[in-house]
C-alpha cells in the first residue's frame, strides 16, 4: 500500500514537471495584411513573438553595430521593458525618401503596453552599398539571462556578399568572423531577465 502511494506521488510529480511550458521566442506568424503594412513602410522588418508561461520579468533588446567585423557600438539602440506571459518584439529599418536617412525602430509590446525607441543615421555610410538581412527562423527555448541573436542587417561595398550561417544565430561569439564581410552590420540581440 505504501509503495503504491509513493509511486502515485512520484508519477504526479513527474507529470507536473513534464507539463510545465518553457519560455520561448520565435518569428511572428503575420497575417497577409500585417506583412503588407510592414512592406509599405519599411525596407526591412522583423517581428518576434515571445511566451513566458507563468513568468514575469524583463526583456532587453538592442542593436550592436559592427564595422568590418569589429564591434563599433555595443548598444547604440537599447530598449528594456517589464513583461508578463507573452508579447512581441519589433525591429524595423526604413530609409526616408526626403533626405535618405536610415531610421531604426525598436520596440517591445506586452499586453497592449508598448515601449519603443528610434534612431536616425546619416545616409553617407550607405552610399554605393548593397545589403542583406536575415532573422531567426525557428522557435528557440529562452532561458533566464540568456542573450540571443534575433536578426541582422549587413551592408557591403564589395562585389560579393553572402548571408551569415545558421551557426551565427546559435553561437554568435564563436562566429563573429562572419561579420568581416560587411562594411557595416547591425545585429539585433535580446536578453530575458528576471
Secondary structure, 3 states (H helix, E strand, C coil): CHHHHHHHHHHHHHHHHHHCCCCEEEECCCCHHHHHHHHHHCCEEEEEEEEEEEEEEEEEEEEEEEECCEEEEEEEEEEEEEEEEEEEEEEEEEECCCCCCEEEEEEEEECCEEEEEEEEECHHHHCCCEEEEEECCCCEECCCCCEEEEEEEEEECCCCCCCCCHHHHHCHHHCHHHHHHCCEEEEEEEEEEC
